[in-house]
Amino acid sequence: MSTQSKKGRSLNSSYQAGTILKEYWERAKRHQAEGRPVAWVSGNVPIELFWAMGIFPVYPENYSAVLASAQRAQEFCEEAEQKGFSYDLCSYSRINLGIILGKGINDPGLPFGGLPRPDILVTTRIPCLIQVKWWEAVREFFHCPMFVVDATMVDLPIREDQRQHYLGQMRELIPYMEKSVGVRFREDDFLQALKLSDEAAALWLELLDVRAAVPSPVGSREMCGNVFPLVSMLGSPTPIPFFRNLLDEAKECVKEKKGAVENEKIRLGWDNIPMWFNLKFFSDVEDHNVIFTYETYLRYVWGGRMDLRDPWTAFADKHLDVWLNYSINQRIRTLLSDIPKFKLDGFVFHQNHSCKRFAMGQKDAAVAIREKLGVPSLFINSDMADPRAFSEAQCRIQTDTFIEMLEAKKS
Amino acid sequence: MIQAEFNQILSDPLQSIRQLSREGRRVIGCLDSYVPEEFIHAMGMVPVRLLGSAESITLADAHLPIFAGQLTRSIFNQGLKGNLSHLAGVVLSNSSDAIRTLYDLWQRHIPGQWSALVDVPAILEGEANHRLFKSAMQNFIKELEKLAGHSLEPAALRRSIAVYNENRRLLKKAASLLGDSPQQLSAETYLDAVLSGFLISKDRHNVLLRDLLEASSAAPAVSGQDLLPLHMSGPILVDRSFLPLLRQCGGTMASEDLGTGSRYYWDEVNEAGDPVEEVINRYWSKIPESYKLPMEPRWLHLAARLEGGNAKGAIFVVERYSDEDQYDYPIFRDRLQQRGIPSLQLDTEFVLGSEQARTRIQTFVDIVKGRAS
């Protein structure tokens, strides 16, 4: 692979992502300094409730990803391992526990001045059971109230008993949060948060759809940098102008047939969380006129649209209808439908050592898309945050060979 | 005599299960402590536990990543090889992420075999979770009834509950003999007694346990009073070579809270109420496994068992990639440390009897003995 220098962002609005991230973490600190409650939460919690109730939702997993991107994950992983947390555990959690058990969450050497202390912990089994175990370990240190939202895996459409189970838990979570941190739930605020959430989701999903165009206006590296507001700020107004600007620019690129890669030849999809310490992987392939233009992580992990004519049902369905809560058959059905739509030539499965729930079923999915669509796959063994699980030389050889094979297949 | 029977049952677990099928019994392989075996037993079938193995994985790795863990991979491998084809069915519960997705894979790749999922929640607190738990158990009864071709009879269930409760009481008695000082039952025999119960009908197991307890109560204390009493914890301990190795290193198991030990059998079903409701209540409120919340009852059970056996240290046998237990260990280690109890974690992939393990165990035993003297 050549080492030619990388170009800048395809969409100018993407440069706002760093500012939004910085402001989010500064705002979290400010929120706490003003005496207002902070929750430590995880992916797929009912985020809109937090924004509606004035509880600032802090995402330690995002903080771990930030540290991984800054090439600082290893030091915290090793700290956690020295304290007894196995190398085989989720690297997001090892980074977080390494911070807590090492110099602490207020260490001035940490990005954004560290993490605010949680007043309450809220997590969910929806992405994985590991998240719940991680929070148990965190609670051992902070001794604060904790609530876990459970769910069983779904095959679409979502069953009524699964929906009612989720809503039943919401009826327990709301008074629990009111009592634990002294806030009040007002349905009007909640409905407004849902409206904001849905507006942002609509823009984001349209942006992802626009990337089905040939050539694709924006690749995975840039989009992974843009996803943070979708993860953590649905229900607040912040993501809306950001996503709208991205979408407008992307549409303009499509109109002008301006691709992120000048001479796009091969289109790829990606499954699993990216290697945050090596997002360059996505842009390196662009030297071969290859673009990653589809990611399960960006499309299905953070929830989709809501029909607000029936807001509570829509709210439940949105949070249950996510990739990590899909059965293997549902994941395969989804890929078989999306791959032709995005005109993908190949698919890369990240066998992420840290995310079992994502990695389970990938081999069956690879067989299914090869047999049903003739689309070949590449498996990369690595980790989302811990660089020790990644072998650059091996990955490079595998990727180059895969691309050569796809080029030969297309010619 | 009884030990010889245990040896025979445990020398080839798959063969022992196969033997039940040969006898014309409908055998159901269960993979979890949240599969309500009483329902299966009451339908006239024999629930056995799929314990996995240390075998080389030849077929399952085409479908599972290595970090799915040896338990999941080896059971699926056995299924794909046809080694479990004599079973009338397989039941999994919604436990770890790996086991839950194993159910999906089983349906995809071994579709000819009846399989069921007891789709219970992970969080065993709160009304919404309780409702889902109950409905998952009731759905499982319906699945069983379809398989059996007849309804679950309350009287049959009551009889099954009585059999299972007796089994639990007998195993508790065995645990108390293990914890006696001097020991009335050796650790090796205790483990064999517990494990063999996973591979035969509980009715037969009760007969063996009664004989064992009678013989042990009448016999003089087992040798090895100079051995260091230790507590064993972890999700699964099936390697029978481990306890002899521990003995060679100067220690012995005096108590345990293993997932394949007391956590499996400790809680009884209330025999007074509605039998279906009471079985469900038992599984809802049993000592939670590491993949269930809340954690505190598990810790309290560990602490109580350890105290009961007067153990001077604890060994946590943790399967590699068993994330739930890997998260628990540092927490429990620190809590034990606060009580002055040292602990050791042994990472395994089913096999514990290695020379590397010997060195670590020997060092641990020596350190704990040194502290005690």
Interface residues (C-beta under 8 A of the other chain):
Chain A: K83 G84 F85 S86 D88 L89 C90 S93 R125 C128 L129 I130 V132 K133 W134 E136 A137 E140 V148 D150 A151 T152 M153 D161 Q164 H165 Y166 L167 G168 Q169 R171 E172 S327 I328 N329 Q351 H353 K356 R357 A359 M360 G361 Q362 K363 D364
Chain B: A62 H63 L64 P65 F67 A68 N94 S96 D97 A98 R100 T101 D104 L105 R108 D119 P121 A122 I123 G126 E127 A128 N129 R131 L132 S135 A136 S290 Y291 L293 M295 R320 Y321 D323 E324 Q326 Y327 D328 Y329 P330 I331 R333 D334 Q345 D347
